Amino acid sequence: TMALIGNFTSVLRRALDRSFYPVLQKAIGFGAAFEGWTARQEEVVYRVLVPLTAPLGHTFHLERDTDQQRPGRNFRVRVELECRCPLEQPGANLFCFRHYPDVVRRMTGQPNLLDTLCTGSYLDVKKTVHWFCALVRASWRRLPQSRSWHLVLLPSKRSCNLRLTKGQEKFQVRVLFGVQRHGSDIFISSRSRGADTPRTMWPETYAIAETKFFLHVARRVPQDSSHLKCMQLLAIALPRKDISIHAIKTIVMRLLNTVPVAQWHERYFLLQLSDALEKLRLSLEEKHLEHFIVGNKRLPEGIRLPRDVRRARPPNLFNSLLQDLAAHSKAMQADCDL
């Protein structure tokens, strides 16, 4: 899967050379399929994030959304044309993107990013997704995988969803786009916050940091560790409409970060499964479960957080249950069933 996406980004980077579209960086795999606990499905879904950086003559500025009515931490990507003039002589360079955009456009034959993928001065998620999907359609035949796999692009507004089939084999690749925050493992991404997510909103995502945590754990636990089996069993058994898989995953990550690694040997499987279920029950009763990444000062050293994320107050993943008694009742019943 990563070879396929790597081939795609290499081909697309060559196609975009000398253009003023976002620069595609190496894709990063994240989520269940890359963490090793995918629940049984007819079709495995591989999730990848393609980081974007500003093209020549442009800069990206991340602006925090201050609307408290929207859940989570959200950003917008303001795109500015770069000044390439001498410091003491603004406007002296005829090839300056900021002062003479029409001249640059005419000389290069290329529109700038504000002309193409922006709404106003802000990078537009839906335009970016549409642009990438069009590139995938145009470039598929150049990839070696096209000789044996059949590609279908599935409809989506905030990600590029690919289905690949070869005989009885099939899988999906869900491509999200993001901008890295301060060289950390935290990105703002094209993922949705619901049907009414504004097209210039880029929610902050912690999925890359979570996958990195699972990879860190995999290097330390015993060879016959039960942690993935525990996560997989809970994901399969979970009544998903009442308790989110992310809540279960958060509980397992918290246990992995506190229970000595030797105790994750498969001989302790039932004990760890029981601990996870007990932690879930208590969290539901208290209607309180803290986010694992945000505000966590006990993460492994290799997981890099921006200062504001590290110092933030961890959000309560069960906050909605405080106001919705019916949802809380259903979640408690789902926990009993589980």
C-alpha positions in Angstrom: 0.0 0.0 0.0 2.7 2.5 1.0 4.6 1.5 -2.2 1.5 2.3 -4.2 1.1 5.7 -2.6 4.8 6.3 -2.8 4.7 5.6 -6.6 1.7 8.0 -6.9 3.4 10.8 -5.1 6.6 10.4 -7.1 4.7 10.5 -10.4 2.6 13.4 -9.3 5.6 15.4 -8.0 7.2 15.1 -11.4 3.9 16.1 -13.1 3.7 19.2 -10.8 7.3 20.3 -11.3 7.5 24.0 -12.1 3.9 24.5 -11.0 2.6 26.5 -8.1 0.5 23.8 -6.6 1.2 22.4 -3.1 4.3 20.2 -2.8 3.4 16.6 -2.0 5.6 15.1 0.8 6.1 11.4 1.6 2.8 9.8 2.7 2.5 8.6 6.3 0.4 5.5 7.1 -1.8 5.6 10.2 -4.7 3.9 11.9 -5.7 0.4 12.6 -4.3 -1.3 9.5 -0.8 0.1 10.2 -1.1 -0.5 14.0 -1.9 -4.2 13.6 -5.3 -4.5 15.1 -7.7 -4.2 12.2 -11.1 -5.6 13.0 -12.3 -8.3 10.6 -13.9 -6.6 7.5 -14.8 -7.6 4.0 -12.4 -4.9 2.8 -9.4 -3.6 4.6 -9.1 0.2 4.6 -5.6 1.7 4.7 -5.5 5.3 5.8 -2.6 7.6 4.8 -1.9 11.2 5.2 0.0 13.2 2.5 1.7 16.3 4.0 1.5 19.4 1.9 4.1 22.2 1.9 3.9 25.6 0.2 5.2 25.8 -3.4 7.8 28.3 -4.5 6.8 31.9 -3.9 4.1 31.0 -1.4 3.9 30.6 2.4 1.4 28.8 4.6 0.3 30.4 7.9 -1.8 28.3 10.2 -4.6 30.2 12.0 -6.5 28.7 14.9 -10.3 28.8 14.6 -11.7 30.6 17.7 -15.3 29.4 17.2 -16.0 27.6 20.5 -19.2 26.1 19.1 -17.2 23.7 16.9 -15.7 20.6 18.5 -12.0 20.0 18.8 -9.1 22.2 17.7 -9.5 23.5 14.2 -7.3 25.7 11.9 -7.3 27.5 8.6 -4.4 27.6 6.2 -3.8 31.2 5.0 -1.8 31.3 1.8 0.4 34.4 1.2 2.5 35.3 -1.9 6.1 35.7 -0.9 8.1 38.9 -1.4 11.3 38.2 -3.2 12.6 41.8 -3.3 15.7 43.1 -1.6 14.8 44.1 2.0 15.7 47.7 1.4 13.8 48.0 -1.9 10.3 46.5 -1.8 8.9 46.3 -5.2 12.3 46.4 -7.0 12.1 42.8 -8.2 9.9 42.4 -11.3 9.7 38.6 -10.6 8.3 39.2 -7.0 5.3 37.0 -6.4 3.7 39.5 -3.9 4.3 42.8 -5.8 4.0 41.6 -9.4 1.8 38.4 -9.5 0.6 39.2 -13.0 4.1 39.4 -14.3 5.1 36.0 -12.7 1.9 34.4 -14.0 2.6 35.7 -17.5 6.3 34.7 -17.5 5.8 31.2 -16.1 2.5 30.5 -17.7 1.3 29.1 -14.3 -1.5 30.4 -12.0 -0.5 30.9 -8.4 -2.1 28.9 -5.6 -4.5 31.6 -4.6 -5.9 31.3 -8.2 -6.4 27.6 -8.0 -7.0 25.8 -4.7 -8.0 28.7 -2.4 -11.2 30.3 -1.3 -10.3 33.9 -0.7 -6.8 33.6 1.0 -7.4 30.2 2.5 -6.5 26.7 1.2 -9.8 25.0 0.3 -10.1 21.3 1.4 -12.6 20.3 -1.3 -10.7 22.0 -4.1 -7.5 20.3 -2.9 -9.2 16.9 -2.8 -10.7 17.4 -6.3 -7.3 18.5 -7.7 -5.5 15.4 -6.3 -8.2 13.0 -7.5 -8.0 14.4 -11.0 -4.2 13.9 -10.9 -4.7 10.3 -9.7 -7.0 9.6 -12.7 -4.6 11.1 -15.1 -1.5 9.4 -13.7 -2.8 5.9 -12.9 -1.6 4.3 -16.2 2.0 5.4 -15.5 2.2 3.2 -12.4 3.4 -0.4 -12.5 0.4 -1.5 -10.3 -2.0 -0.5 -13.1 -1.0 -3.6 -15.1 -2.5 -6.0 -12.5 -4.9 -3.9 -10.4 -8.2 -2.2 -11.3 -8.6 1.3 -9.7 -11.9 3.0 -8.9 -12.2 6.4 -7.2 -15.0 6.5 -4.6 -17.0 9.6 -4.0 -15.7 11.8 -1.1 -15.5 15.5 -0.4 -12.6 15.7 2.1 -10.4 12.7 1.2 -9.4 10.8 -2.0 -10.8 7.3 -1.6 -9.3 4.6 -3.8 -10.6 1.0 -4.3 -8.2 -1.5 -5.8 -9.2 -5.0 -7.0 -7.3 -7.9 -8.5 -9.5 -11.0 -8.9 -10.8 -11.8 -5.4 -8.4 -9.4 -3.7 -9.6 -5.9 -2.9 -8.7 -3.1 -0.5 -9.3 0.6 0.0 -6.9 3.5 0.4 -8.2 6.6 2.1 -5.9 9.5 1.4 -6.1 12.6 3.6 -4.1 15.8 3.3 -2.4 17.7 6.0 0.0 20.4 7.1 2.6 19.6 9.7 2.7 21.7 12.9 6.1 23.0 13.9 8.0 19.8 12.7 6.0 17.7 15.2 3.8 14.5 14.9 0.7 16.7 14.9 -0.9 17.8 11.7 -4.0 19.8 10.7 -5.8 17.6 8.2 -8.6 17.4 5.7 -10.7 15.0 7.8 -14.3 15.9 8.4 -15.9 17.2 11.6 -19.4 16.3 10.2 -21.5 17.2 7.3 -21.3 21.0 7.9 -17.5 21.2 8.2 -16.5 24.5 6.4 -14.4 23.8 3.3 -11.5 26.0 4.6 -11.4 24.3 8.0 -8.5 21.9 8.7 -9.1 20.0 12.0 -6.1 19.1 14.1 -5.4 15.3 14.0 -3.4 13.2 16.5 -3.7 10.0 14.5 0.0 10.1 13.4 1.2 10.4 17.0 -1.1 7.6 18.0 0.2 5.2 15.4 3.8 6.2 16.3 2.9 5.3 19.9 1.8 1.8 18.8 5.0 1.3 16.8 7.0 2.4 19.9 5.1 -0.2 22.0 5.7 -2.9 19.4 9.4 -2.5 19.9 9.2 -2.9 23.7 6.6 -5.5 24.5 7.3 -9.3 24.6 7.2 -11.1 21.2 4.0 -12.9 22.2 2.3 -9.7 23.5 -1.5 -9.7 23.8 -2.1 -6.0 23.4 -3.1 -6.1 19.7 -5.2 -9.2 20.3 -6.9 -7.3 23.1 -7.5 -4.2 20.9 -8.7 -6.3 18.0 -11.2 -8.3 20.1 -12.7 -5.2 21.6 -13.0 -3.6 18.2 -14.8 -6.6 16.8 -17.2 -6.9 19.7 -17.9 -3.2 20.1 -21.4 -1.9 19.4 -20.0 1.1 17.4 -22.9 3.4 17.4 -22.9 3.7 21.2 -19.2 3.6 22.1 -16.6 4.8 19.6 -13.6 2.7 18.7 -11.4 5.7 19.5 -12.6 5.6 23.1 -11.6 1.9 23.3 -8.3 2.6 21.7 -7.7 5.5 24.1 -8.2 3.1 27.1 -5.8 0.5 25.6 -3.2 3.2 25.0 -3.5 4.5 28.5 -3.0 0.9 29.9 0.0 0.4 27.5 1.5 3.6 28.9 1.2 2.6 32.5 1.2 -1.2 32.8 4.8 -2.8 32.7 5.5 -4.2 29.3 6.2 -7.7 30.7 2.6 -7.9 31.8 1.4 -7.8 28.2 2.6 -11.3 27.6 -0.2 -13.5 26.1 -0.4 -15.5 29.4 -1.9 -12.3 30.9 -4.4 -11.7 28.0 -7.6 -12.2 30.1 -6.2 -10.0 32.8 -5.5 -7.1 30.5 -8.8 -7.6 28.7 -10.5 -7.4 32.1 -8.6 -4.3 33.0 -9.6 -2.6 29.7 -13.3 -3.4 30.3 -13.2 -2.2 33.9 -11.5 1.0 32.8 -14.2 1.5 30.2 -17.0 0.9 32.7 -15.5 3.4 35.2 -15.0 6.0 32.5 -18.6 5.6 31.4 -19.9 5.8 34.9 -17.9 9.0 35.5 -18.7 10.3 31.9 -15.0 11.2 31.7 -12.2 9.9 29.6 -9.2 12.1 28.8 -7.7 12.3 25.4 -4.5 10.3 25.2 -2.3 12.7 23.2 -3.4 16.2 24.1 -1.9 17.4 27.4 -0.1 14.1 28.0 3.3 14.8 29.5 4.2 11.1 29.8 4.5 10.2 26.1 7.6 8.4 24.8 10.4 10.9 23.9 10.2 10.1 20.2 6.6 11.5 19.9 6.9 15.2 19.2 4.1 17.6 20.2 3.8 21.3 19.7 4.1 23.2 23.0 0.4 24.3 23.0 -0.7 20.7 22.5 1.6 19.4 25.2 0.3 22.1 27.6 -3.4 22.0 26.7 -6.0 20.6 29.0 -6.9 17.1 27.8 -10.4 17.1 26.3 -13.0 14.8 27.7 -13.9 12.2 25.1 -17.2 11.5 26.9 -18.2 15.1 27.3 -21.3 14.6 25.1 -22.6 12.1 27.7 -22.8 14.8 30.3 -25.6 16.5 28.5 -27.3 13.5 26.8 -28.7 11.1 29.4 -30.2 8.8 26.7 -26.8 8.4 25.0 -25.2 7.7 28.4 -27.8 5.1 29.1 -27.2 3.4 25.7 -23.4 3.5 26.2 -23.7 1.9 29.6 -26.0 -0.8 28.2 -23.5 -1.3 25.3 -20.7 -1.7 27.9 -22.8 -4.4 29.7 -23.3 -6.2 26.4 -19.6 -6.0 25.6 
